[in-house]
Amino acid sequence: MLALRKSEAAPGVILADLPEPRPAGTEVIVAVEAVGICGTDLHIADWTGGYEAMTSAMPVTLGHEFAGRVVDGTGIPSGQRVVVRPSVVCGACPSCLAGRSERCTGRTGIGIRRDGGFAARVAVPALNCIAVPDSLDAEIAALTEPMTVAAEAADRAMIRPGARVLILGPGPIGLGVALFVAAAGAADIVLAGRDDAARFACAHALGFPATVDVGNRPLAEALRDSGQGQAFDVVIEATGVAALIPEALGVLDQDGTLVVVGIHSRPASVDLTKLVRAGQTIRGSYRAPIATWSRVVARLSAEPERFRKLITHRLALAEAPRGFAAMRDRSGVKVTIDPQMNGIRS
């Protein structure tokens, strides 16, 4: 079977022909019906830093945002449709024993340190599978993992009704955050980015007309020029650009909260005296608790056509390099791959 692999600690990925996996122990085999290209996959492909720990697992098949159907193994009926949580936990550390497995200190990432979903079939622990209804089509179900990240960021922001929220980075996570903070009661939602025309168009289609192209200007100046100079109750950073952190704090109101969900390859500088005097809070947000997965599946099932607007490209696995290019140049929002499809889709 064809698989998209990371073979060495250097820029680049390869398409390789592999034997189909077999289940071991408590694993099941999932026939992957849809898998999304994530910003993490892009960082790994370009080898921009922060993923050196996966070197010992190479060569490894990428892909951690996927949905499919169980076709072999024990513990889950054959034919059950599932999405897969990518964190394989140890079950033995204090966090796991306390029922907080999202904090597991011995976890292994599917698509990072063990084979992932950029292949027709993948072996995963049955424990990592979340059932999805047959009525939820695969490309929407495959949005579950990134939308749990967005939901967790919105939860950590602790949105109050009527809150004014700025989202930095209108990619899939930022757009997902907008959907979840709107549902939490935010009244004024602004998305800011740089050279993000396609993603701003997606934001408008989702019902978020307030978008700001920062260009080469400082963030505060760009917001003022766009009539959005009023301070924000919450800023959610989803760009992975460390230099934006102090700028984000600069447009945050007193007692406001900055939620950092982007993955950064370098440290950020923060003026702690200003932070203290303004009473501001910085919160990191990464993976969601297990309970959030079922909540997100229910939300996707309730509004599939709204979430479908996030998907701009649907490609065969052989076309994955084209999908990565669309992510790099920001012409794509969510790029979805169908590993069951042979050849090239026109």
C-alpha positions as CSV (number, residue, x, y, z in Angstrom):
1,M,0.0,0.0,0.0
2,L,1.1,3.6,-0.6
3,A,2.1,5.6,2.5
4,L,3.5,9.1,3.1
5,R,6.6,8.8,5.2
6,K,9.2,10.8,7.1
7,S,12.4,9.0,6.5
8,E,15.1,11.3,7.9
9,A,15.8,14.3,10.2
10,A,15.9,16.7,7.2
11,P,13.4,18.6,5.0
12,G,11.2,16.3,2.9
13,V,8.8,13.4,2.9
14,I,8.5,10.4,0.7
15,L,5.8,8.2,-0.8
16,A,6.7,4.6,-0.2
17,D,5.1,1.2,-0.9
18,L,4.5,-0.7,2.3
19,P,2.9,-4.1,3.3
20,E,-0.5,-3.8,5.0
21,P,-0.2,-3.8,8.8
22,R,-1.5,-6.5,11.1
23,P,-3.0,-6.0,14.5
24,A,-1.0,-6.9,17.6
25,G,-2.4,-7.3,21.1
26,T,-5.2,-4.8,21.7
27,E,-4.8,-3.1,18.3
28,V,-7.3,-2.8,15.5
29,I,-6.8,-2.1,11.8
30,V,-8.5,1.0,10.5
31,A,-9.1,1.4,6.8
32,V,-8.5,5.2,6.5
33,E,-11.3,7.0,4.7
34,A,-10.1,10.5,5.1
35,V,-7.0,12.2,6.7
36,G,-6.3,15.9,7.0
37,I,-2.9,17.6,6.5
38,C,-2.1,19.5,9.7
39,G,0.3,22.3,10.4
40,T,2.2,19.8,12.5
41,D,2.7,17.6,9.4
42,L,4.0,20.7,7.6
43,H,6.5,21.5,10.3
44,I,7.6,17.8,10.2
45,A,7.9,17.8,6.4
46,D,9.9,21.1,6.4
47,W,11.8,20.1,9.6
48,T,11.5,23.5,11.1
49,G,12.3,22.4,14.6
50,G,10.5,21.0,17.7
51,Y,10.0,17.4,16.5
52,E,13.5,16.1,17.0
53,A,12.2,13.4,19.4
54,M,10.6,11.5,16.5
55,T,14.0,10.9,14.8
56,S,14.4,7.5,16.5
57,A,11.1,6.3,15.1
58,M,12.0,7.1,11.4
59,P,11.0,6.0,8.9
60,V,7.4,6.6,10.1
61,T,4.1,7.2,8.3
62,L,2.7,10.7,9.0
63,G,-1.0,11.6,9.6
64,H,-2.9,12.1,12.9
65,E,-6.2,13.6,11.8
66,F,-8.1,10.7,10.4
67,A,-11.3,8.8,10.3
68,G,-12.1,5.3,8.9
69,R,-13.6,1.9,9.4
70,V,-12.4,-0.9,11.6
71,V,-11.6,-3.9,9.5
72,D,-9.6,-6.2,11.7
73,G,-8.6,-6.8,15.3
74,T,-10.3,-7.3,18.7
75,G,-12.4,-5.0,20.9
76,I,-14.3,-3.1,18.3
77,P,-16.8,-4.7,15.8
78,S,-15.6,-4.9,12.3
79,G,-17.3,-2.2,10.2
80,Q,-17.5,0.3,13.0
81,R,-16.7,3.8,11.8
82,V,-14.2,5.7,14.1
83,V,-12.0,8.7,14.5
84,V,-8.7,8.1,16.2
85,R,-7.1,10.0,19.1
86,P,-3.4,10.3,18.2
87,S,-2.0,10.2,21.7
88,V,-1.2,6.6,22.7
89,V,-0.9,6.8,26.5
90,C,1.1,4.6,28.8
91,G,-1.7,3.8,31.3
92,A,0.8,3.6,34.2
93,C,2.0,7.1,35.0
94,P,0.4,9.2,37.8
95,S,-1.7,11.2,35.3
96,C,-3.1,8.1,33.6
97,L,-3.8,6.4,37.0
98,A,-5.6,9.6,38.1
99,G,-7.9,9.5,35.0
100,R,-6.1,12.5,33.3
101,S,-4.5,10.6,30.4
102,E,-4.3,13.8,28.3
103,R,-1.4,14.6,30.7
104,C,0.3,11.3,30.2
105,T,4.1,11.6,30.5
106,G,4.8,8.5,28.5
107,R,2.6,9.0,25.5
108,T,3.5,8.2,21.9
109,G,2.0,10.2,19.0
110,I,0.3,8.3,16.1
111,G,1.7,9.9,13.0
112,I,4.8,11.2,14.8
113,R,6.4,8.3,16.7
114,R,4.3,5.5,15.3
115,D,2.7,5.0,11.9
116,G,-0.2,7.2,11.2
117,G,-3.1,7.7,8.8
118,F,-1.4,8.7,5.5
119,A,-1.9,5.2,4.3
120,A,-4.8,3.0,3.3
121,R,-4.7,1.0,6.5
122,V,-3.1,1.7,10.0
123,A,-2.8,-0.3,13.2
124,V,-4.0,1.7,16.3
125,P,-4.9,0.8,19.8
126,A,-8.6,0.0,20.2
127,L,-8.6,2.3,23.2
128,N,-7.8,5.3,20.9
129,C,-10.9,4.8,18.7
130,I,-14.0,7.0,19.2
131,A,-17.1,5.8,17.4
132,V,-18.8,8.1,14.9
133,P,-22.2,7.7,13.4
134,D,-22.6,6.3,9.9
135,S,-24.5,9.5,9.0
136,L,-21.3,11.6,9.5
137,D,-19.2,11.4,6.3
138,A,-15.5,10.7,6.5
139,E,-14.2,14.1,5.5
140,I,-16.2,15.8,8.3
141,A,-15.3,13.1,10.8
142,A,-11.6,13.6,10.0
143,L,-12.0,17.2,11.3
144,T,-12.5,15.9,14.8
145,E,-8.9,16.0,16.0
146,P,-8.2,19.6,15.0
147,M,-11.6,20.7,16.2
148,T,-10.8,19.2,19.7
149,V,-7.7,21.4,19.7
150,A,-9.9,24.4,18.8
151,A,-12.6,23.5,21.4
152,E,-9.9,23.2,24.1
153,A,-8.5,26.6,23.3
154,A,-12.0,28.1,23.5
155,D,-12.6,26.3,26.8
156,R,-9.3,27.6,28.2
157,A,-10.2,31.1,27.2
158,M,-13.2,31.0,29.6
159,I,-15.3,33.2,27.3
160,R,-17.9,35.4,29.0
161,P,-21.1,36.3,27.2
162,G,-20.5,39.4,25.0
163,A,-16.7,39.0,25.1
164,R,-14.5,40.7,22.4
165,V,-12.1,38.1,21.0
166,L,-9.2,38.4,18.6
167,I,-7.9,35.2,16.9
168,L,-4.4,35.4,15.4
169,G,-4.1,33.0,12.5
170,P,-7.1,32.1,10.3
171,G,-6.0,28.6,9.6
172,P,-8.0,25.5,10.4
173,I,-7.4,25.8,14.2
174,G,-8.1,29.6,14.3
175,L,-11.3,29.2,12.2
176,G,-12.3,26.3,14.5
177,V,-11.7,28.5,17.5
178,A,-13.9,31.1,16.1
179,L,-16.8,28.6,15.8
180,F,-16.3,27.4,19.3
181,V,-15.9,30.9,21.0
182,A,-19.0,32.0,19.1
183,A,-21.0,29.1,20.5
184,A,-19.6,30.1,24.0
185,G,-21.1,33.5,23.7
186,A,-18.4,35.8,22.3
187,A,-20.1,38.8,20.6
188,D,-17.3,40.4,18.7
189,I,-14.9,38.1,16.9
190,V,-12.0,39.4,14.8
191,L,-9.5,37.2,12.9
192,A,-6.1,38.6,11.9
193,G,-3.6,37.1,9.5
194,R,-1.0,37.9,6.8
195,D,-1.5,37.2,3.1
196,D,-4.5,34.9,4.0
197,A,-7.0,35.8,1.3
198,A,-8.3,32.2,0.9
199,R,-8.6,31.7,4.6
200,F,-10.3,35.1,5.1
201,A,-12.8,34.0,2.4
202,C,-13.5,30.9,4.4
203,A,-14.0,33.0,7.6
204,H,-16.5,35.1,5.8
205,A,-18.3,32.0,4.5
206,L,-18.5,30.7,8.1
207,G,-20.1,34.0,9.3
208,F,-17.1,35.9,10.6
209,P,-16.8,39.1,8.5
210,A,-14.3,41.0,10.7
211,T,-10.9,40.1,9.3
212,V,-7.7,42.1,9.3
213,D,-4.7,41.6,6.9
214,V,-1.8,42.7,9.1
215,G,0.6,42.9,6.2
216,N,4.0,44.3,7.3
217,R,2.5,46.5,10.0
218,P,2.6,46.0,13.7
219,L,-0.5,44.2,15.0
220,A,-1.9,47.2,17.0
221,E,-1.5,49.5,14.0
222,A,-3.2,47.1,11.6
223,L,-6.1,46.7,14.0
224,R,-6.5,50.5,14.4
225,D,-6.3,51.0,10.7
226,S,-9.1,48.5,10.3
227,G,-11.4,50.1,12.9
228,Q,-10.6,47.4,15.5
229,G,-8.4,49.4,17.8
230,Q,-10.4,48.6,21.0
231,A,-8.7,46.3,23.4
232,F,-9.8,42.6,23.4
233,D,-11.0,40.6,26.4
234,V,-9.4,37.5,24.9
235,V,-6.7,36.9,22.3
236,I,-6.1,33.4,21.0
237,E,-2.8,32.9,19.2
238,A,-2.8,30.2,16.5
239,T,0.1,31.2,14.3
240,G,3.2,29.7,15.8
241,V,5.0,33.0,15.3
242,A,6.8,33.7,18.6
243,A,7.3,37.4,17.8
244,L,3.5,37.9,17.9
245,I,3.2,37.1,21.6
246,P,4.3,40.5,23.0
247,E,2.2,42.2,20.3
248,A,-0.8,40.1,21.3
249,L,-0.4,41.2,24.9
250,G,-0.2,44.8,23.7
251,V,-3.8,44.6,22.3
252,L,-5.2,42.6,25.2
253,D,-7.3,44.5,27.7
254,Q,-6.5,44.7,31.5
255,D,-7.4,41.4,33.2
256,G,-7.6,39.8,29.7
257,T,-6.5,36.3,28.8
258,L,-4.0,35.3,26.0
259,V,-4.4,31.6,25.0
260,V,-1.4,30.3,23.1
261,V,-2.3,27.3,20.9
262,G,0.3,27.7,18.2
263,I,3.4,25.5,18.2
264,H,6.6,27.7,18.3
265,S,10.1,26.7,17.2
266,R,11.7,29.5,19.3
267,P,11.1,31.3,22.6
268,A,9.0,34.4,23.0
269,S,9.9,37.6,24.9
270,V,7.4,38.9,27.4
271,D,7.5,42.1,29.5
272,L,6.5,40.6,32.8
273,T,6.2,43.9,34.6
274,K,3.5,45.1,32.1
275,L,1.8,41.7,32.4
276,V,1.6,41.9,36.2
277,R,0.4,45.5,36.2
278,A,-2.3,44.8,33.6
279,G,-3.4,41.7,35.5
280,Q,-3.2,39.7,32.3
281,T,-3.1,35.9,32.0
282,I,-1.3,33.7,29.6
283,R,-2.6,30.1,29.1
284,G,-1.1,27.4,26.9
285,S,-3.5,25.0,25.2
286,Y,-2.6,21.8,23.5
287,R,-4.6,18.5,23.6
288,A,-8.2,18.1,24.8
289,P,-9.5,15.7,27.5
290,I,-11.1,12.5,26.1
291,A,-14.6,13.7,27.0
292,T,-14.2,16.6,24.5
293,W,-13.9,14.2,21.6
294,S,-17.5,13.0,21.9
295,R,-18.7,16.5,22.3
296,V,-16.9,17.6,19.1
297,V,-18.3,14.6,17.2
298,A,-21.7,15.6,18.3
299,R,-21.1,19.2,17.1
300,L,-19.8,18.1,13.7
301,S,-22.8,15.8,13.4
302,A,-25.2,18.7,14.2
303,E,-23.6,21.2,11.7
304,P,-21.7,19.1,9.0
305,E,-22.3,21.6,6.2
306,R,-20.9,24.5,8.2
307,F,-17.8,22.6,9.1
308,R,-17.4,21.4,5.6
309,K,-16.6,25.0,4.6
310,L,-13.2,24.4,6.2
311,I,-12.3,21.9,3.5
312,T,-10.8,23.5,0.4
313,H,-8.9,20.6,-1.2
314,R,-9.8,16.9,-1.6
315,L,-6.9,14.8,-2.9
316,A,-5.7,11.3,-3.5
317,L,-2.7,10.2,-1.4
318,A,-0.4,10.3,-4.5
319,E,-1.2,14.0,-4.6
320,A,-0.1,14.7,-1.0
321,P,2.8,16.9,-2.1
322,R,0.3,19.2,-3.9
323,G,-1.7,19.4,-0.6
324,F,1.4,20.3,1.4
325,A,2.1,23.1,-1.2
326,A,-1.4,24.5,-0.7
327,M,-0.8,24.6,3.0
328,R,2.5,26.3,2.6
329,D,1.2,29.1,0.3
330,R,-2.0,29.4,2.4
331,S,-4.3,28.7,-0.6
332,G,-5.6,25.8,1.3
333,V,-7.5,25.9,4.6
334,K,-8.1,22.2,5.4
335,V,-6.6,19.8,2.9
336,T,-8.1,16.3,3.1
337,I,-6.6,13.2,1.6
338,D,-8.5,10.0,0.6
339,P,-6.0,7.1,0.9
340,Q,-8.5,4.7,-0.7
341,M,-8.5,6.6,-3.9
342,N,-6.1,5.4,-6.7
343,G,-4.3,7.8,-9.0
344,I,-4.8,11.6,-9.2
345,R,-8.1,13.4,-8.8
346,S,-8.7,16.1,-11.4
